[in-house]
């Protein structure tokens, strides 16, 4: 004869349910702990790629590297662009580390170009008109040292060409604010993670939303006028 009351049966059912849930949680935790982890995709090593015959390399930091890469991809004579990190104090930084503002790196783009089609000086002159050179440690909506502007010359000749370009710009710029963009010799360059390469091509909708939302083109038009649309 079953003498259990409805309340007793209900309590037993609840205990059985909680016990089952507890066992599921224990088994899930064991599986998560025991399953081997795949390491996250690491950024590339310091760049030492084999270049096309006769080509040269330039490095520019212009804020968000998605935008800088897109701006140089439009230039005739540019053979390849690579988003990455340079000017910092640690090797092989990740995007998360650079974004933490603790490594000293700037987001930058390595530009491989054919000097028979476009000169380094032309690239520098083009670069000025794709950035706001009047602000320190920021570009448009992005704030912090990773978004500083800089020209990282790979040779003494490039550095002199960059200095000459800035000297001329100081005389002809259409805005009154001083230029604060750094001119430096190149440091180790570390390619960024794969998802940051060719972002404007692989994610056009998100890229356009970011670029417009950040106010980049609006500010460039304010600074440079029609020069912002010019190409070498």
Backbone torsions as a table, in degrees:
resi	resn	phi	psi	omega
1	UNK	NA	130.3	-178.2
2	UNK	-89.8	112.6	-177.0
3	UNK	-100.2	3.2	-178.6
4	UNK	-66.7	133.8	177.7
5	UNK	-81.3	163.9	176.4
6	UNK	-57.7	-37.4	-179.9
7	UNK	-64.8	-40.7	179.5
8	UNK	-63.6	-43.8	179.2
9	UNK	-61.9	-40.9	179.2
10	UNK	-63.5	-41.9	179.6
11	UNK	-63.4	-42.6	178.7
12	UNK	-62.7	-39.7	179.9
13	UNK	-64.0	-41.4	179.3
14	UNK	-65.6	-41.1	178.9
15	UNK	-63.0	-40.1	179.3
16	UNK	-64.8	-38.7	179.4
17	UNK	-65.3	-46.7	179.5
18	UNK	-64.3	-36.1	177.5
19	UNK	-64.1	-41.6	179.1
20	UNK	-64.8	-42.7	178.3
21	UNK	-63.6	-39.5	178.1
22	UNK	-62.0	-41.5	178.8
23	UNK	-64.1	-38.8	178.8
24	UNK	-63.4	-43.1	179.3
25	UNK	-64.2	-41.1	178.6
26	UNK	-62.6	-46.1	-179.4
27	UNK	-65.0	-39.2	178.4
28	UNK	-63.9	-44.0	178.8
29	UNK	-62.8	-40.5	178.4
30	UNK	-63.0	-41.6	-178.8
31	UNK	-65.3	-42.1	179.5
32	UNK	-64.6	-37.5	-178.9
33	UNK	-73.2	-38.5	-173.3
34	UNK	-82.3	-23.6	-177.2
35	UNK	-70.2	127.7	178.8
36	UNK	-60.0	141.0	-179.8
37	UNK	-96.1	137.3	171.4
38	UNK	-86.2	130.2	179.9
39	UNK	-65.8	149.3	177.5
40	UNK	-64.1	152.6	-180.0
41	UNK	-63.1	125.6	-176.8
42	UNK	-88.5	151.0	173.2
43	UNK	-67.9	166.3	-177.2
44	UNK	-69.6	162.5	175.3
45	UNK	-73.8	169.9	177.4
46	UNK	-51.5	131.4	-168.3
47	UNK	-69.2	129.1	173.4
48	UNK	-146.9	43.5	-174.6
49	UNK	-69.1	151.9	174.3
50	UNK	-73.6	126.5	-175.3
51	UNK	-96.4	151.3	173.4
52	UNK	-58.7	147.2	-178.2
53	UNK	-56.6	131.2	176.9
54	UNK	83.4	-4.3	-178.3
55	UNK	-85.7	164.5	177.4
56	UNK	-132.6	169.5	-176.1
57	UNK	-122.9	137.8	172.9
58	UNK	-129.6	153.6	179.5
59	UNK	-132.9	127.7	-178.4
60	UNK	-131.3	137.4	172.7
61	UNK	-110.7	116.8	-175.4
62	UNK	-132.6	38.3	-174.8
63	UNK	85.4	-142.4	-178.8
64	UNK	-52.9	122.0	-175.5
65	UNK	-71.0	-19.6	174.2
66	UNK	-58.9	-44.3	-176.7
67	UNK	-74.3	-41.4	179.5
68	UNK	-62.4	-41.9	178.0
69	UNK	-61.7	-44.8	-179.9
70	UNK	-62.4	-39.7	-178.9
71	UNK	-66.0	-35.4	179.7
72	UNK	-83.8	-25.3	176.9
73	UNK	-63.0	-20.4	-178.8
74	UNK	-82.5	-9.2	-172.8
75	UNK	-87.1	122.1	174.9
76	UNK	-59.5	135.0	-178.2
77	UNK	99.1	-14.3	173.3
78	UNK	-81.3	121.8	-174.9
79	UNK	-91.4	-32.9	-177.9
80	UNK	-162.2	150.3	174.5
81	UNK	-131.9	145.1	179.4
82	UNK	-136.0	123.8	175.1
83	UNK	-78.0	143.0	-179.5
84	UNK	-170.9	-161.5	-174.6
85	UNK	-130.1	140.3	178.3
86	UNK	-154.3	165.9	176.3
87	UNK	80.2	15.4	-177.2
88	UNK	-108.1	-169.4	-173.2
89	UNK	-113.8	0.0	179.8
90	UNK	-125.1	154.3	179.9
91	UNK	-88.8	146.5	174.3
92	UNK	51.6	53.0	-179.7
93	UNK	-71.3	153.8	173.9
94	UNK	-96.5	167.4	177.8
95	UNK	-60.7	-41.9	180.0
96	UNK	-62.8	-40.4	179.7
97	UNK	-66.6	-44.5	179.3
98	UNK	-64.3	-41.0	-179.3
99	UNK	-66.9	-18.2	178.0
100	UNK	-76.9	-6.7	177.9
101	UNK	65.8	26.9	-177.1
102	UNK	-113.3	-10.1	-175.4
103	UNK	-97.8	-15.0	-179.5
104	UNK	83.7	-1.2	-178.5
105	UNK	-77.8	154.8	170.0
106	UNK	-109.5	144.6	168.5
107	UNK	-67.7	129.6	-174.5
108	UNK	-145.3	170.1	178.7
109	UNK	-130.9	129.7	174.6
110	UNK	-91.1	124.9	-175.6
111	UNK	-113.6	120.8	173.3
112	UNK	-98.8	125.7	-174.5
113	UNK	-137.6	158.9	177.6
114	UNK	-98.4	108.3	-176.1
115	UNK	-65.4	-12.5	175.7
116	UNK	-77.1	-18.5	179.8
117	UNK	-105.7	-34.2	179.1
118	UNK	-147.9	132.9	-177.8
119	UNK	-85.1	162.1	176.7
120	UNK	-61.7	-41.0	179.3
121	UNK	-60.5	-38.7	176.9
122	UNK	-63.3	-38.8	177.3
123	UNK	-64.1	-41.6	178.2
124	UNK	-63.1	-46.6	179.5
125	UNK	-60.8	-36.9	176.7
126	UNK	-67.4	-41.8	-178.2
127	UNK	-57.1	-44.4	-178.4
128	UNK	-52.8	-39.2	-172.7
129	UNK	-85.6	5.0	174.6
130	UNK	-109.0	2.9	-177.3
131	UNK	-132.8	169.6	167.6
132	UNK	-102.6	98.9	-175.1
133	UNK	-82.4	8.8	-175.3
134	UNK	-98.3	-1.8	-176.7
135	UNK	-121.0	148.4	-178.6
136	UNK	-104.3	136.4	174.2
137	UNK	56.5	41.5	172.7
138	UNK	-171.2	160.1	169.0
139	UNK	-147.7	115.0	176.6
140	UNK	58.9	-120.5	-176.6
141	UNK	-86.5	-5.9	-177.9
142	UNK	-95.3	126.3	-174.2
143	UNK	-121.5	137.2	177.2
144	UNK	127.6	166.2	-176.6
145	UNK	-60.1	-29.5	177.8
146	UNK	-62.8	-16.2	-175.9
147	UNK	-110.5	19.4	175.9
148	UNK	-70.3	158.8	176.9
149	UNK	-100.7	140.8	-179.2
150	UNK	-161.9	150.8	170.4
151	UNK	-110.3	118.5	-179.8
152	UNK	-102.6	98.0	-177.0
153	UNK	-73.7	137.4	179.9
154	UNK	-93.6	-9.4	176.0
155	UNK	-142.9	164.0	176.4
156	UNK	-62.9	-33.9	179.1
157	UNK	-66.0	-40.1	177.1
158	UNK	-63.4	-42.8	-179.4
159	UNK	-60.7	-41.5	179.3
160	UNK	-67.0	-38.8	177.7
161	UNK	-63.7	-39.0	178.2
162	UNK	-66.1	-40.4	178.1
163	UNK	-64.6	-41.9	178.9
164	UNK	-63.5	-40.5	179.5
165	UNK	-64.0	-42.6	-179.8
166	UNK	-67.9	-37.5	178.8
167	UNK	-61.5	-41.4	177.8
168	UNK	-67.9	-38.8	-179.4
169	UNK	-65.5	-35.7	178.2
170	UNK	-57.9	-29.0	-178.4
171	UNK	-87.8	-25.3	-170.6
172	UNK	-116.1	-5.6	-174.2
173	UNK	-59.5	142.6	-176.7
174	UNK	-86.9	14.3	179.8
175	UNK	-132.8	152.9	-174.6
176	UNK	-82.8	-21.1	-174.7
177	UNK	-67.1	148.7	177.9
178	UNK	-71.7	156.5	178.2
179	UNK	-89.0	127.7	-176.6
180	UNK	-116.2	4.6	179.3
181	UNK	-61.5	135.1	-178.7
182	UNK	-78.8	144.9	171.8
183	UNK	-118.2	115.3	-171.3
184	UNK	-137.8	160.2	167.9
185	UNK	-76.3	147.2	-174.3
186	UNK	-64.8	144.4	174.6
187	UNK	-108.7	-178.2	175.3
188	UNK	-57.1	137.6	178.9
189	UNK	-114.1	127.2	-178.0
190	UNK	-115.8	114.6	178.2
191	UNK	-57.3	141.5	178.7
192	UNK	-76.4	172.0	179.1
193	UNK	-59.8	156.0	-173.3
194	UNK	-56.1	-35.9	-175.9
195	UNK	-68.1	-13.4	178.4
196	UNK	-94.9	-8.2	-179.4
197	UNK	-82.2	135.8	178.4
198	UNK	52.7	38.7	-175.3
199	UNK	-61.2	-37.8	-178.2
200	UNK	-66.4	-23.9	178.3
201	UNK	-90.0	-38.8	-176.0
202	UNK	-82.1	-24.6	-178.7
203	UNK	-135.5	62.5	-172.2
204	UNK	-61.1	-37.9	-178.4
205	UNK	-67.5	-48.4	179.1
206	UNK	-64.6	-38.2	179.8
207	UNK	-63.4	-48.1	-179.3
208	UNK	-62.0	-40.2	178.8
209	UNK	-62.1	-44.5	-179.8
210	UNK	-64.6	-48.2	-174.7
211	UNK	-62.7	-44.4	179.4
212	UNK	-69.7	-43.1	-179.3
213	UNK	-63.8	-30.1	179.9
214	UNK	-79.1	-12.4	177.6
215	UNK	76.7	21.1	-175.1
216	UNK	-63.0	-54.6	-175.4
217	UNK	-68.4	-34.1	178.0
218	UNK	-63.0	-42.7	179.7
219	UNK	-70.3	-37.6	178.2
220	UNK	-63.0	-41.0	178.2
221	UNK	-64.8	-36.4	178.4
222	UNK	-66.3	-40.1	-178.5
223	UNK	-76.0	-48.3	-166.3
224	UNK	-108.2	-13.1	-177.0
225	UNK	62.3	-135.7	-178.6
226	UNK	-66.6	-21.1	178.5
227	UNK	-62.6	-25.3	-179.1
228	UNK	-64.5	-22.4	-178.6
229	UNK	-96.0	-5.3	-175.1
230	UNK	-71.9	150.4	175.6
231	UNK	-124.4	151.0	178.5
232	UNK	-58.6	NA	NA
